[in-house]
Amino acid sequence: MTRHGPSLELAEQVAGRVGLSFSASRKETVASAIDRVMVRRGIGEGRLLLDRLGSDEDLTEDVISAVTVAETHFFRGPEQFELIRQTILPELLRRRPEGSPLRIWSVGCATGEEPYSLAILCQEEGLLDGVRIDAADISRRALAAAKTGDYGEWALRNTGPRLRQRYFTSCEGRFRLNERLRGQVDFAHLNLGTDALPAPEKRLSEFDLILCRNVLVYLEASAVRRIARQLLDCLSDGGWLLTAPTDPPLWKYAPFETSITPAGIVYRRIMAPDTRKSSTACVAPVQRQTGNPVAGVPLARARAAASRKTTGDDTAKAIARQIRSRFDLGEPREAARLAARAIERHPLSAELHFLEGVSRMASGETDAAKAALRRVAYLDGKLAAAQFLLGVCLKDSDPRAALRALENALSSCLSRSPREHVELMPEATAGHLAQRARREIATIRQHLGSEAG
């Protein structure tokens, strides 16, 4: 049932009071979560809830826990951890002054799995003594849990037996991270919605690597715009920023150097000319572009660059038509192969990544399909077709992430005329895809409800 009036208005007021903001697609969910808190706490009026927020820390934590998603696990997003190991850490070490520690920041760290994963990775590479890891979250409850370093089996589902035996002590189904690694991470409370950044007085500046994953996806565009600039300013010269595949793209909000890699899109603070040359070799395999490739160049060069881009776009569309033809002929594996080859030449074509994802799905290559569709989400988070199919791919392995993708697809469809054809999926209308998304969402919510019960 659709909610109207005071409930949605109250959700916005509560979110603002605790320093959060939410995309339109999540406001219904947030309103329902706040209603549940009020019922559980015996608060009959929204005004009473607003009056108590801030002064009642326990209630504030209840609200934050209810309206944010703390689902995480060790080594979540293994492709990005591999990128850190193979490319980012070696590049940072190559140009870091001797004796100066590398600084890593995990923003939105929840119960600590991400920063502790980074600590394990650095220890595995023999680098831990030369690295300082900071972590921050809006929830003080989550931070308290993180400091204990105590986890259940589900949090370690992507962690192999060797790492478990080496870094955890097991007791009655719980796993406690060893004391040395716990001591390598400093946790602090942070509200991205209200706290000023960078904050050198709190050591929140000059980071070599920032991970802010599965945080920005929940925020409205104005908040994302501000936070993108703040994160850029928190990076050291040449520093790296990683977001999640479902997070909105940041290149339009801040002058990052944007790179597309097998692990998705990554961002860097542009290096000064005297440091760029020394680090180029390490990142040569990464296809790069600046946030605005033609800004600040003479008009003739800008026109030439625009002309080359148009030609490239036309070529990519022609290749896409060939791939669709192969797919329609019942040759999804060949279509996937052609798409993967075309992406090497046109890495920023959302359509080519989408076609690879669809073809991989049809071939039964679910993991490869997920990766391809996540890349589409990196490139353009508003493509309803990609969000829908990503949700379908994820519903068995990660139902909460699937729910987010499907809600994004539904929101995108509802913002269009029901008869409008869906971009990248011309055989479907916005109204038809919205119906399909609603059915998938209902199924997943029913499944999650039964699990909770």
PALUM-549578 format. One record per residue (C-alpha): z, y, x. Coordinates in steps of 0.25 Angstrom, whole numbers, padded with zeros to 4 digits, always signed. Each point is the difference from the previous one (the first is absolute). Example, Ala and Ser with C-alpha at 12.3 -4.5 7.8 and 13.67 -1.06 7.14 Angstrom:
<sites>
+0031-0018+0049-0002+0014+0006
</sites>
This chain:
<sites>
+0000+0000+0000-0004+0014+0005+0012+0009+0003-0001+0015-0004+0008+0013+0001+0015+0000+0005+0000-0013+0008-0012+0004+0009+0005+0014+0002+0014-0006+0003-0007-0009+0010-0006+0012+0007+0013+0008+0000+0008-0012+0006-0010-0003+0011+0000+0015+0004+0015+0000+0000+0001-0012+0010-0012+0006+0008-0011-0010-0005-0014+0002-0006-0008-0010-0007-0015-0002-0002-0004+0000-0015-0003-0015+0000+0015-0003+0003+0007+0010-0010+0001-0010-0011+0006-0010+0009+0010+0011+0006+0004+0004-0014+0003-0014-0004+0008-0002+0012+0009+0012-0002+0002-0004-0015+0006-0013+0006+0009+0007+0009+0005+0009-0011+0003-0012-0009+0007-0008+0011+0008+0013+0003+0003+0003-0014-0006+0014+0001-0006+0004-0014-0007+0013+0004-0010+0004+0011+0008+0013+0002+0012-0008+0004-0007-0008+0009-0006+0013+0007+0014+0006+0001+0005-0012+0007-0011-0002+0010+0003+0005+0014+0016+0001-0003+0001-0015-0003-0006-0007+0012+0001-0014-0006-0008+0004-0012-0010+0007+0009-0002-0013+0008-0002-0008-0013-0011+0010-0005-0007-0001+0014+0001-0015+0000-0006-0001-0014-0012+0009+0002-0004-0004+0014-0005-0013+0005+0007-0006+0012-0008-0013+0001-0003-0003+0015+0001-0011+0010+0000-0002+0015-0014+0002+0006-0006+0005-0013-0015+0004+0002-0002-0010+0013-0013+0007+0003+0007+0013+0003+0010-0006+0008-0011-0007+0008-0007+0014+0002+0014+0005+0005+0001-0011+0010-0014+0000+0005-0005+0014-0001+0011+0011-0003+0011-0005+0010-0009-0002+0012-0007+0014-0003+0014+0007-0001+0005-0007+0013-0012+0004+0007+0002+0015-0001+0015+0001-0002+0007+0006+0012+0008-0010+0008+0015-0001-0005-0003+0007-0013+0003-0010-0012-0010-0002-0011+0005+0005-0013-0003-0007-0013+0004+0004-0014+0000-0009-0013+0000+0009-0012+0004-0006-0013+0006-0012+0007+0007-0006-0012+0010-0011+0004-0005+0001+0015-0010-0012+0001-0011+0010+0005+0007+0006+0012+0007-0013+0004-0014-0006+0000-0004+0011+0009+0012-0003+0009-0004-0015+0000-0014+0003+0004+0004+0010+0011+0010-0011+0005-0011-0011+0000-0009+0010+0008+0011+0003+0010+0001+0014-0004+0013+0002-0008+0008+0007+0011-0011+0011+0001-0001+0002-0015+0009+0008-0010-0002-0004-0014+0005+0009-0012+0000-0003-0015+0002+0007-0012+0001-0002-0015+0004+0008-0013+0010-0011-0004+0013+0000+0007+0003-0014-0006-0013-0005+0006+0004+0006+0013+0014-0006+0000-0007-0014-0003-0009+0003+0012+0011+0002+0010+0006-0014-0003-0013-0006+0004+0003-0012-0010-0012-0006-0008-0004-0011-0009-0011-0010+0002-0010+0009-0009+0001+0011+0010-0004-0009+0012-0012-0007-0008-0010+0006+0011+0009-0003+0012-0003-0013+0007+0011-0011+0004-0001+0005+0015+0004+0014-0003+0011-0004-0010+0006-0009+0010-0001+0011+0011+0005+0012-0007+0008-0005-0012+0013-0007-0002-0001-0009-0013+0012-0003-0009-0001-0006-0014-0014+0005-0003+0002+0014+0006-0006+0005+0013+0008+0011+0008-0008+0008+0011+0006-0001+0014+0009+0012+0004-0009+0005+0011-0012+0002-0009+0009+0006-0011+0005+0010+0010-0015+0004+0004-0002+0007-0014+0007+0013-0004+0000+0002-0015+0001+0013-0007-0001+0005-0015-0012+0008-0003-0007+0006-0012-0014+0003+0002+0000+0008-0013+0010+0010+0005+0003-0001+0014-0007+0009+0010-0009-0006+0011-0001+0000+0012+0015+0001+0003+0002+0000+0015+0015+0002-0002+0000-0014-0007-0009-0006+0010-0011-0001-0010-0012+0005+0008-0009-0004+0011-0002-0014-0004-0010-0009+0006-0002-0009-0012+0004+0002-0014-0001-0010-0011+0001+0005-0014-0005-0011-0008+0000-0003-0015+0007+0014-0002-0011+0010-0003-0006-0009-0011+0011+0004-0009-0001+0015+0001-0008+0010-0007-0011+0007+0008+0007+0013+0003+0011-0008+0007-0009-0008+0008-0007+0012+0004+0013+0007+0006+0005-0013+0006-0013-0003+0007+0001+0013+0007+0015-0002+0003-0003-0014+0006-0011+0006+0009+0009+0010+0005+0010-0011+0003-0009-0007+0010-0001+0002+0014-0013+0004+0007-0010-0012-0003+0011-0007-0008-0004-0010-0011+0003-0001-0015-0001-0013-0008+0000+0000-0015-0002-0012-0010-0014-0004-0006+0005+0004-0014+0005+0014+0005-0010+0012-0003-0009+0005+0012+0006+0011+0008-0012+0006+0007-0003+0010-0011+0015+0006+0001+0002+0001+0015-0009+0001+0013+0002-0014+0005-0009-0008+0008-0004-0011-0009-0004-0014+0005-0004-0012-0008+0004-0013+0006+0001-0015-0004+0014+0003-0005-0005+0012-0008+0001+0015+0002+0009+0006+0010+0003+0014+0003+0002+0008+0013+0005+0014+0004-0012+0005+0008+0003-0001+0015-0002+0012+0010-0012+0000+0008+0007-0003+0013+0006-0013-0006-0012-0005-0008-0008-0006+0011+0011-0009+0006+0002-0007-0014-0014-0002-0005-0003-0013+0006+0012-0007-0007-0005+0005-0014-0015-0001+0002-0002-0012-0010+0006+0009-0011-0010+0008-0008+0004+0014-0001-0002+0013-0007+0008+0013-0001+0005+0004-0014-0012+0010-0001-0011-0004+0009-0008+0013-0001+0011+0011-0001-0001+0011+0010-0014-0003+0006-0012+0009-0001-0008-0001-0013-0012-0007+0006+0009-0011+0006+0007-0001-0013-0013-0002-0008-0005-0010+0010+0013-0008-0002+0000+0001-0015-0015-0005+0001+0004-0012+0008+0011-0003-0009-0009+0000-0012-0010-0009+0007+0011-0009+0003+0005+0000-0014-0014-0003-0005-0001-0012+0009+0013-0005-0004-0004+0000-0014-0013-0007+0003+0008-0011+0007+0010-0001-0012-0012-0003-0009-0005-0011+0009+0015-0006+0000+0001+0001-0015-0013-0007-0001+0005-0012+0008+0012+0000-0008-0007-0001-0013-0009-0011+0005+0013-0008+0002+0002+0001+0015+0013+0007+0002+0003-0005+0014-0014+0006+0004+0004+0013-0007+0013+0000+0007-0006-0002+0014-0010+0011-0003+0011+0009-0005+0008-0002+0013-0012+0003+0009-0003+0012-0008+0014+0005+0001-0001+0000+0015-0010+0011-0001+0005+0007-0012+0016-0002+0001+0003+0011-0010-0009-0005-0011+0010-0004-0012-0011-0007-0007-0003-0009+0012+0015-0004+0001+0000-0002-0015-0012-0009+0001+0006-0008+0011+0013-0002-0008-0007-0004-0013-0008-0010+0008+0012-0006+0007+0007-0002-0013-0012-0007-0006+0000-0009+0013+0015-0003-0002+0004+0008+0013+0011+0007-0007+0007+0005+0013-0013+0006+0005-0003+0006-0014+0014+0007+0000-0002+0006+0014-0014+0005-0005+0005+0006-0013+0012+0006+0007-0010+0007+0009-0007+0006-0012+0014+0005-0005+0002+0007+0013-0014+0007-0001+0001+0004-0014+0013-0004-0008-0006+0005-0014-0011-0011+0000+0005-0008-0013-0009-0012+0003+0006-0002+0014+0014+0002-0005-0002-0010-0011-0006-0011+0009+0011+0002+0010+0011-0002-0011-0007-0013-0004+0000-0005+0014+0014+0004+0003+0007-0005-0013+0004-0014+0005+0004+0004+0014+0006+0014-0002+0002+0003-0015+0006+0014+0002-0011+0005+0008-0010-0006-0010+0007+0008-0011-0001+0013+0008-0015-0002+0002-0002-0004-0014+0007+0012-0005-0008+0009+0009-0013-0006-0006+0005+0002-0014+0004+0014+0003-0014+0003+0006-0007-0006-0012+0009+0007-0010-0004+0013+0006-0015-0002-0003-0008-0002-0013+0001-0014-0005-0015-0002+0000-0001+0005+0014-0005-0010+0010+0009-0004+0011-0004+0004+0014-0003-0012+0009+0000-0009-0013-0011+0006-0008+0000-0012-0010+0014+0004-0005+0004+0013-0008+0013+0007+0003+0005-0005-0014-0003-0014+0003+0007+0000+0014+0012+0007-0006+0002-0012-0010-0002-0010+0011+0010+0008+0009+0010+0000-0012-0001-0015-0002+0003-0003+0015+0011+0010+0000+0007-0006-0012-0001-0014+0007+0006+0004+0013+0011+0008-0007+0003-0013-0009+0000-0008+0013+0010+0010+0007+0009+0000-0012+0001-0015+0000+0003+0000+0014+0011+0010-0001+0006-0007-0012
</sites>
